[in-house]
Amino acid sequence: MIGHPWRRVGALGVLQRHHQHIRTCAPHTARTFGTLTKRNSDALRILFCGSDAFSCASLAALHAEHRRNEELVESIEVMVQPGKRVGRGFTKLPRGTNLIVAVSFGLFVPPRILSSARYGGLNVHPSLLPHLRGPAPIHHAYLRGDPFTGVSLQTLDPRAFDHGTVLAQTPEPGIPIAPGQTFAQLRDELAARGAEMLVQGLRDRVHVPPHEVATGGEGAGGGGLVHAPKMSKADAEVRWAEWRAEDWRRRMSVFGAAWTRCAVAAAAGQEKKRVLFTKGGAADAVAGREEEEERTIRVFEEGAADGGREVRVRVDEASGTCYVEDAEGAWVAVERAKLEGEREKDAAAALRTLFRDVA
């Protein structure tokens, strides 16, 4: 039987529920090996483990390959994580499973389960391994401003995440991260590239041992390797002394919002309230008040000096947009915001009670 923390569902059901996230896999050249001498493989009875939109592209590609060539992919069973973890865990494989494919699953597949499948397990990882090992490689590549990234097809290691044998990888220098590209666009592109690499790898029988290591795999392009730990709400807190307008754009693209704490007038003097900036980005021009009519807001960062810092603000009353100063003296346009305890409003209305006269 299957333990409760993994919920077993049909492949078609998953694809129907997440069809908006599935893209046709774009062709590209990947480094795959073991293709000159065709290896023999049993028809694959795959257990697919996934948890999000990134996973769905690989599942869609596997399902299409199953319909095209049942001699290669005989069947697919799907496991997803439920909203609440209960039970004792992953206890047994579905009968007949001979390959586990985990894509953005987030949970470790135990060694005894891997060893129960004849061909072990494969994983699609959206980075040029060993660079950006960890659960959030797309987030970190995007926020770091890396010019290139890529995808890797690796075996599932029985001891640690992202330490398997790299069987295929995007050729150097990798897939470019275009200026102005959104996080969702990058995620979907890498999902499609990874899905195509996975299916091509199965066609090339890279899952059949002995495994051949892909050439390259230096990952960081000669630079130091970086880990990609899970991100949290703390990563969306505005770092007023560091963030440039482009940092604002990237963070808001990844998290959907940025936040800070601001001083608000209160009966006892002042109190700190959280402010969410929910829509905004770099400003090409400032249509707000003249310099002598600027206002400021007092902001507080986690771990910074208790007194906070003053940040300059200009307001465009016609549009309700506020322009806040970034770390380099440029302007960031904030169109929508939400003060703690209140509803979301245009930024001018949401921040008005925070404004202070310029000293």
C-alpha positions in Angstrom: 0.0 0.0 0.0 1.0 3.7 -0.2 1.4 5.7 3.0 -0.8 8.7 3.5 1.8 11.6 3.0 1.9 10.6 -0.7 -1.4 10.7 -2.5 -1.8 8.4 -5.5 -3.7 9.9 -8.4 -4.2 9.3 -12.1 -1.9 10.9 -14.6 -4.8 12.2 -16.7 -6.5 13.7 -13.6 -3.3 15.7 -12.7 -2.9 16.9 -16.3 -6.6 18.0 -16.5 -6.4 19.9 -13.3 -3.1 21.7 -14.2 -3.4 22.0 -18.0 -2.8 25.7 -17.8 0.7 25.1 -16.6 1.7 22.6 -19.3 3.7 23.7 -22.3 4.8 21.9 -25.4 8.4 21.0 -24.8 10.7 23.2 -27.0 13.4 21.3 -28.8 17.0 22.0 -27.9 20.3 20.2 -27.9 21.1 18.5 -24.6 24.2 16.5 -23.6 23.0 12.9 -23.4 25.1 9.8 -23.5 24.7 6.1 -24.1 23.0 6.8 -27.4 25.4 5.3 -29.9 24.9 1.7 -28.6 21.2 1.2 -27.9 20.8 -0.5 -24.5 18.0 -2.9 -23.8 15.3 -1.7 -21.3 12.1 -3.3 -20.1 9.0 -1.3 -20.8 8.9 1.3 -18.1 6.3 1.3 -15.4 6.9 4.7 -13.9 6.0 6.1 -10.5 6.0 9.9 -11.0 6.4 12.1 -7.9 5.6 15.8 -8.3 4.1 18.7 -6.4 3.8 21.8 -8.6 3.4 23.5 -12.0 7.1 22.8 -12.8 6.4 19.0 -12.4 3.4 19.1 -14.7 5.5 19.7 -17.8 7.5 16.5 -17.2 4.3 14.6 -16.5 2.7 15.8 -19.6 5.7 14.8 -21.7 5.8 11.4 -20.1 2.1 10.9 -20.8 2.5 11.9 -24.4 5.4 9.5 -24.8 3.3 6.7 -23.2 0.6 7.3 -25.8 3.2 7.4 -28.6 5.3 4.5 -27.6 4.0 2.0 -25.0 7.0 -0.2 -25.6 9.1 2.5 -23.8 6.6 3.9 -21.3 4.1 1.2 -20.4 2.3 2.9 -17.5 2.5 5.9 -15.3 1.3 6.2 -11.7 1.4 9.6 -10.0 2.0 10.6 -6.4 1.5 14.2 -5.1 1.7 15.7 -1.7 -1.6 16.4 0.1 -2.1 19.6 2.0 -1.6 17.9 5.3 1.0 15.3 6.2 -0.4 12.3 8.0 0.4 8.6 8.4 3.8 6.9 8.4 5.0 7.7 4.9 6.1 6.0 1.7 6.0 2.3 2.6 5.8 0.3 -0.7 6.0 0.9 -4.4 3.0 0.3 -6.6 3.2 -3.3 -7.9 5.5 -3.6 -11.0 7.1 -0.2 -10.7 10.6 -0.3 -12.2 11.5 3.5 -12.4 10.8 6.4 -10.1 10.8 9.9 -11.6 10.8 12.8 -9.1 10.4 16.3 -10.3 10.1 19.2 -7.8 8.7 16.7 -5.3 10.3 18.2 -2.2 10.4 14.9 -0.2 13.2 12.4 0.0 12.7 9.0 -1.6 14.0 6.4 0.8 16.9 4.2 -0.3 14.9 1.0 0.2 12.2 2.3 -2.2 14.8 3.3 -4.8 16.4 -0.1 -4.6 13.0 -1.7 -5.1 12.7 -0.2 -8.6 14.9 -2.0 -11.1 16.1 1.2 -12.7 16.2 3.3 -9.5 15.1 6.9 -9.9 15.6 10.0 -12.1 15.2 13.7 -11.3 14.9 16.8 -13.5 16.7 19.6 -11.7 16.5 23.2 -13.1 20.2 24.2 -12.8 23.6 23.3 -14.2 24.5 20.9 -11.4 26.4 20.9 -9.2 25.8 24.6 -9.2 22.6 25.6 -7.3 21.9 22.3 -5.6 18.8 22.7 -3.4 15.1 23.2 -3.4 15.0 26.7 -5.0 17.5 26.8 -7.9 15.2 28.9 -10.2 14.5 31.4 -7.5 18.2 31.9 -6.7 19.4 32.1 -10.3 16.7 34.7 -11.1 17.3 36.8 -8.0 21.1 36.7 -8.3 20.8 38.1 -11.8 22.6 35.1 -13.3 22.9 35.6 -17.1 22.5 31.9 -17.8 21.0 28.8 -16.2 20.0 25.4 -17.4 18.5 21.9 -16.6 20.1 18.7 -15.5 18.9 15.1 -15.6 20.3 13.1 -12.7 19.8 9.9 -10.9 18.2 10.0 -7.5 20.9 9.6 -4.9 20.0 7.3 -2.0 21.8 9.4 0.6 21.3 13.1 -0.3 19.3 15.5 -2.5 20.9 16.6 -5.8 24.0 14.4 -5.5 23.1 11.8 -8.2 25.0 11.1 -11.4 24.3 13.8 -14.0 23.2 11.9 -17.1 22.4 14.9 -19.3 22.7 18.7 -19.0 22.1 21.9 -21.0 25.3 22.7 -23.0 27.4 25.6 -21.8 26.9 28.5 -21.4 23.3 27.5 -20.7 19.9 29.0 -21.3 20.0 32.8 -21.2 17.9 34.6 -18.7 16.6 37.5 -20.8 16.4 41.1 -19.4 12.9 41.8 -18.2 11.9 38.1 -18.2 9.5 37.3 -15.4 10.1 34.5 -12.9 7.0 32.6 -14.2 8.3 32.8 -17.8 11.7 31.5 -16.8 10.2 28.7 -14.7 7.9 27.6 -17.5 10.8 27.6 -20.0 13.0 25.5 -17.8 10.1 23.1 -17.1 9.6 22.6 -20.8 13.3 22.1 -21.5 13.6 19.7 -18.5 10.6 17.7 -19.7 12.1 17.3 -23.2 15.4 16.3 -21.7 13.7 13.7 -19.5 11.9 12.0 -22.4 14.9 12.1 -24.6 16.9 10.5 -21.8 14.4 7.6 -21.6 14.6 7.1 -25.4 18.4 7.0 -25.1 18.1 4.5 -22.2 20.2 6.6 -19.9 18.3 5.0 -17.0 19.9 1.6 -17.8 23.1 0.9 -15.8 26.0 1.4 -15.9 25.2 5.1 -16.0 27.4 7.4 -18.1 28.2 10.8 -16.7 27.5 13.8 -18.8 30.5 15.9 -19.8 30.6 19.5 -18.5 28.7 19.8 -15.3 31.0 22.5 -13.9 27.9 24.5 -13.2 29.1 27.9 -12.1 30.9 28.8 -15.3 34.3 28.9 -13.5 32.8 30.7 -10.5 32.2 29.3 -7.1 29.3 26.8 -6.6 26.3 28.2 -4.8 23.6 26.3 -2.8 19.9 27.1 -3.4 18.1 26.8 -0.1 14.3 27.1 0.3 13.1 30.7 0.3 10.8 32.2 2.8 8.8 35.4 3.4 11.9 36.9 4.9 13.5 37.0 1.5 10.8 39.4 0.3 11.6 42.0 3.0 12.9 45.2 1.4 16.6 45.8 2.0 16.6 49.6 1.6 20.3 50.0 1.7 20.9 47.3 -1.0 18.0 46.9 -3.4 18.2 48.6 -6.7 15.1 49.1 -8.9 16.0 45.8 -10.7 16.1 44.0 -7.4 12.6 45.3 -6.6 11.4 44.0 -10.0 12.9 40.5 -9.5 11.7 40.1 -5.9 8.1 41.2 -6.8 8.2 38.8 -9.8 9.2 35.9 -7.5 7.1 36.6 -4.4 4.3 38.6 -5.9 5.0 41.3 -3.3 7.7 43.0 -1.2 7.2 44.1 2.4 8.7 46.4 5.0 7.8 47.8 8.5 6.9 51.4 8.7 6.3 53.9 11.6 2.7 54.8 12.0 1.4 57.6 14.2 -0.4 56.2 17.3 -1.8 57.5 20.6 1.3 56.4 22.4 3.6 58.1 19.9 4.3 55.7 17.0 4.0 52.0 16.3 5.4 49.8 13.6 3.1 48.2 11.0 3.9 45.9 8.1 3.3 47.3 4.6 3.0 45.1 1.5 3.9 46.5 -1.8 1.8 44.4 -4.1 2.4 46.0 -7.5 5.3 48.0 -8.9 8.7 48.1 -10.5 11.3 50.4 -11.9 10.1 53.8 -12.8 11.1 55.3 -16.2 10.0 58.8 -15.1 8.7 60.4 -12.0 5.4 62.2 -12.5 4.9 63.1 -8.9 5.6 66.1 -6.7 8.4 68.6 -7.1 11.5 68.0 -5.0 10.6 70.6 -2.4 7.3 68.8 -1.8 8.7 65.4 -1.2 7.7 63.3 1.8 9.5 60.5 3.6 8.5 57.3 5.3 10.4 55.8 8.2 11.2 52.2 7.6 12.6 49.4 9.8 14.5 46.3 8.7 14.9 43.1 10.6 18.2 43.2 12.3 18.9 46.8 11.5 19.3 49.8 13.9 16.1 50.3 16.0 15.8 54.0 14.9 15.0 53.0 11.3 15.8 55.1 8.2 14.0 57.7 6.2 13.1 56.9 2.6 12.1 59.6 0.2 8.7 59.3 -1.5 6.9 61.2 -4.3 3.3 60.9 -5.1 1.4 61.0 -8.4 -2.1 61.9 -7.2 -3.7 61.4 -10.6 -2.7 57.7 -10.8 -2.3 56.9 -7.1 1.3 55.8 -7.7 4.0 56.4 -5.1 7.6 56.6 -6.1 10.1 55.4 -3.4 13.8 55.9 -3.6 16.0 52.8 -4.1 19.5 52.2 -2.7 21.2 54.1 -5.6 18.9 57.1 -5.6 16.7 56.0 -8.5 13.0 55.7 -8.2 10.7 52.6 -7.9 7.1 52.9 -8.8 4.7 51.4 -6.3 1.2 51.2 -7.7 -0.6 49.1 -5.1 0.0 48.6 -1.4 -1.6 47.2 1.8 -1.1 48.5 5.3 -1.4 45.9 8.0 -5.0 45.7 9.2 -6.4 47.4 6.1 -7.4 46.4 2.6 -5.3 46.8 -0.4 -5.5 50.2 -2.0 -3.6 52.3 -4.6 -0.3 53.2 -3.1 -1.0 56.8 -2.4 -4.1 56.0 -0.3 -2.4 53.1 1.5 0.7 55.0 2.5 -0.7 58.4 3.2 -0.8 58.0 7.0 2.9 57.1 6.9 4.1 60.3 5.2 6.4 62.7 7.1 7.6 66.1 6.1 11.2 66.2 4.7 13.5 67.6 7.3 
